[in-house]
Amino acid sequence: MKEIVIHSFEELQEVIFADCYDENLGRYRNNRVYRGVCDKDYFLCSKLNRICGHNLSLEQSILRSFKKYGFADIKEFTSVWQLLAMGQHYGLPTRLLDWSYSPLVAAHFATEDIYMYDRDGVIYSLDLNEAKADLPDDLRKELDTSGSHVFTIAMLERHFKTLDELNNYSEKPFYLFYEPASQSDRMANQYALFSVCSDTSANFAELLQETCSNSLYRIIIPKEIKLEIRDKLDYINISERMIYPGLDGICRWITRHYADLGTNTGKWSK
């Protein structure tokens, strides 16, 4: 996988906006999506696989518990894709991975954790055009017909209403991207979409590298400039207050804002 190491906030902007200009439109447009991670050594691996790798069949128990104990907040959701998206945003172990259309939102996630300032962060980037090329034919044709690169919940449900139907859809593992309706301010503010794999036992990182070898790359944010990136993101209003609307986001921002990071970067412990 191609890697680009940046050395400043300005260099980050140069990298993410390179080749974005569409001469036919006369606008800056691309089909890329981004995922920010606080440690460059973390794999592209879902929380379900990290937490329940010993028994991936626990996925059904996790969703059943979420529906039972979160009923007051999610009782109106009838789609498993809505449930997965909402659970993912609140920390539920799911087979989803969070992505964003915004590279700077991804940069936020790569720099938000004050306990990880002794480690390099990373932003993954890939082109959705290439990502959809390896989909099963009927799924790819639906995207082409709709002029889209990602599925809506309605489009997904025409093919699989349950996870079992997704699991059994193809012998060959595949992944797709979908964008739920903005069920919460978090999803809207994070410019969010999700990837989901048809086989939880498949190695998602390997699938991506096989199908997106020409467009998948990693932007490495060295630990030495994490604080610079972090502070400059705050100045353009990309912070916990925007990413997590509500009191929890405000408290996260206050905690980081007043932390002694300038002199103690890399010395924090939980």
C-alpha positions in Angstrom: 0.0 0.0 0.0 1.3 3.4 -1.0 2.3 5.6 2.0 2.8 9.4 2.1 4.4 10.9 5.1 3.5 14.5 5.8 5.4 17.1 7.8 3.0 19.9 8.3 -0.7 20.9 8.2 0.0 22.7 4.9 1.5 19.5 3.4 -1.6 17.5 4.5 -3.8 19.9 2.5 -1.5 19.6 -0.5 -1.8 15.8 -0.4 -5.6 15.6 0.1 -6.4 18.2 -2.6 -3.9 16.9 -5.2 -5.6 15.7 -8.4 -9.0 16.9 -7.1 -9.7 19.4 -9.8 -12.2 18.2 -12.4 -11.6 20.1 -15.6 -14.9 19.0 -17.1 -16.8 20.5 -14.2 -14.5 23.3 -13.4 -14.8 22.3 -9.8 -12.8 20.5 -7.1 -14.4 17.1 -6.9 -13.3 13.5 -6.4 -14.7 10.2 -5.4 -12.4 9.5 -2.5 -13.3 8.5 1.1 -11.1 8.7 4.2 -10.6 6.9 7.5 -8.5 8.4 10.3 -6.9 6.2 12.9 -4.8 7.3 15.9 -2.1 4.6 15.5 -0.7 3.7 12.1 -0.1 0.2 13.2 -3.8 -0.5 13.7 -5.2 -2.7 11.0 -8.3 -2.0 8.9 -10.3 -4.2 11.1 -13.9 -3.8 12.5 -14.6 -3.6 16.2 -16.6 -6.8 15.9 -13.5 -8.6 14.7 -11.3 -7.0 17.3 -13.6 -7.8 20.3 -15.2 -11.0 19.1 -12.6 -12.5 16.9 -12.8 -15.7 19.0 -16.4 -16.1 18.1 -17.8 -14.0 15.4 -21.3 -15.6 15.7 -21.7 -13.3 18.7 -22.7 -10.6 16.2 -26.4 -11.7 16.5 -26.3 -11.6 20.3 -24.8 -8.2 20.2 -27.6 -6.8 17.9 -30.3 -8.6 20.0 -29.0 -6.9 23.2 -28.7 -3.6 21.5 -32.3 -3.7 20.3 -33.5 -4.9 23.8 -31.6 -2.4 26.0 -31.6 0.5 23.6 -35.3 0.2 22.7 -36.3 3.6 23.8 -33.9 5.3 21.4 -34.0 2.9 18.4 -37.6 1.6 18.5 -38.5 3.3 15.2 -35.6 1.7 13.3 -36.9 -1.2 11.2 -33.8 -1.9 9.1 -30.7 -3.8 10.3 -28.6 -1.3 8.3 -30.0 1.6 10.4 -29.4 -0.4 13.6 -25.8 -1.2 12.6 -25.1 2.4 11.7 -26.5 3.8 14.9 -24.7 1.2 17.0 -21.4 1.9 15.3 -21.6 5.6 16.0 -22.1 4.9 19.7 -19.3 2.3 20.1 -21.2 -1.0 19.5 -19.0 -3.8 18.1 -20.2 -4.2 14.6 -18.8 -5.4 11.3 -18.9 -1.9 10.0 -16.0 0.5 9.5 -16.5 4.2 9.7 -15.3 6.4 6.8 -15.9 10.0 5.9 -16.1 12.0 2.7 -14.1 14.7 4.5 -10.3 14.2 4.8 -10.2 16.7 7.6 -12.8 14.9 9.6 -10.5 11.8 9.2 -7.6 13.9 10.4 -9.6 14.7 13.5 -10.0 11.0 14.3 -6.3 10.5 13.7 -5.4 13.2 16.3 -8.2 13.3 18.9 -6.9 10.8 21.5 -4.5 12.5 23.9 -3.3 9.1 25.1 -1.9 8.3 21.6 0.4 11.2 21.1 3.4 9.0 21.3 2.3 7.1 18.2 2.1 8.1 14.5 -1.5 8.5 13.2 -2.7 7.6 9.7 -5.5 8.6 7.3 -6.5 5.9 4.8 -7.9 7.1 1.5 -9.4 5.2 -1.4 -11.3 5.9 -4.6 -14.9 4.6 -4.6 -14.9 4.2 -8.3 -12.3 1.4 -7.9 -13.9 0.0 -4.8 -17.2 -0.8 -6.6 -15.5 -2.5 -9.6 -15.2 -5.9 -7.8 -18.8 -6.0 -6.6 -21.1 -8.9 -7.7 -22.5 -7.9 -11.1 -26.0 -7.1 -10.1 -24.9 -4.9 -7.2 -22.4 -3.0 -9.4 -25.0 -2.5 -12.1 -27.4 -1.0 -9.6 -24.8 1.6 -8.6 -24.0 2.3 -12.2 -27.7 2.7 -13.0 -28.3 5.1 -10.1 -25.1 7.1 -10.9 -23.8 6.4 -7.4 -20.8 4.9 -5.8 -22.4 4.0 -2.5 -25.7 2.3 -1.5 -28.6 3.8 0.3 -30.5 1.7 2.9 -33.4 1.3 0.4 -31.0 0.0 -2.2 -29.4 -2.5 0.2 -32.8 -3.8 1.3 -33.7 -4.7 -2.2 -30.9 -7.3 -2.1 -30.6 -8.3 1.6 -32.8 -7.4 4.5 -30.8 -9.4 7.0 -27.2 -10.1 7.7 -27.8 -13.8 6.9 -28.9 -12.8 3.4 -25.7 -10.7 3.0 -23.6 -13.6 4.3 -25.0 -16.0 1.8 -25.2 -13.6 -1.2 -21.9 -14.7 -2.8 -19.4 -17.5 -2.2 -16.6 -14.9 -2.8 -16.3 -12.4 0.0 -17.0 -8.8 -1.0 -17.5 -5.4 0.6 -19.6 -2.4 -0.2 -20.1 1.1 1.1 -23.4 2.5 2.2 -24.6 5.9 3.5 -27.5 5.8 5.9 -30.0 8.6 6.2 -28.7 11.2 8.7 -30.2 9.4 11.7 -28.3 11.6 14.1 -26.4 14.9 14.1 -23.2 12.9 14.6 -23.6 11.1 11.2 -24.4 14.4 9.4 -21.5 16.3 11.0 -19.0 13.5 10.4 -20.0 13.4 6.7 -20.2 9.6 7.4 -20.5 6.5 5.4 -19.7 2.9 6.2 -18.0 -0.1 4.7 -19.4 -3.6 5.4 -18.0 -7.0 4.4 -20.2 -9.9 3.4 -18.0 -12.3 5.4 -16.8 -11.3 8.9 -14.1 -13.9 8.8 -12.5 -12.3 5.7 -9.5 -10.1 5.9 -10.9 -6.7 5.0 -7.5 -5.1 4.6 -6.4 -7.7 2.1 -9.7 -7.4 0.2 -9.2 -3.6 -0.1 -5.6 -4.0 -1.3 -6.7 -6.6 -3.9 -9.5 -4.5 -5.3 -8.1 -0.9 -4.8 -4.4 -1.4 -5.4 -4.3 1.6 -7.7 -6.0 4.1 -5.5 -5.6 2.9 -1.8 -3.0 4.8 0.1 -2.1 5.9 3.7 -1.2 9.4 4.8 1.1 9.1 7.8 0.9 11.8 10.5 4.1 11.6 12.5 3.7 11.9 16.2 5.9 15.0 16.2 3.3 17.0 14.2 0.1 15.5 15.7 -0.4 18.5 18.0 0.1 21.0 15.1 -2.5 19.2 13.0 -4.8 19.0 16.1 -4.6 22.6 17.0 -5.1 23.8 13.4 -8.2 21.6 13.0 -9.6 23.3 16.1 -9.2 26.7 14.5 -11.4 25.6 11.5 -14.1 24.2 13.8 -13.3 20.5 13.3 -13.3 19.3 16.9 -15.3 17.1 19.3 -17.9 19.9 19.7 -18.8 19.4 16.0 -18.0 15.7 15.7 -20.0 14.7 18.7 -22.8 17.2 19.2 -24.0 17.4 22.8 -22.5 17.4 26.3 -20.3 14.4 25.7 -18.6 16.2 22.8 -18.2 19.4 24.7 -16.6 17.6 27.6 -14.2 15.7 25.3 -13.2 19.0 23.7 -12.7 20.7 27.1 -10.6 17.8 28.4 -8.3 17.9 25.4 -8.2 21.7 25.1 -6.8 22.1 28.6 -4.5 19.1 28.6 -0.8 19.9 29.0 0.0 18.4 25.6 2.6 21.0 24.6 5.2 19.9 27.2 3.9 16.4 27.9 3.1 15.0 24.5 3.8 11.3 24.5 3.9 11.0 28.3 0.3 10.4 29.0 -1.1 7.2 30.3 -4.7 6.1 31.0 
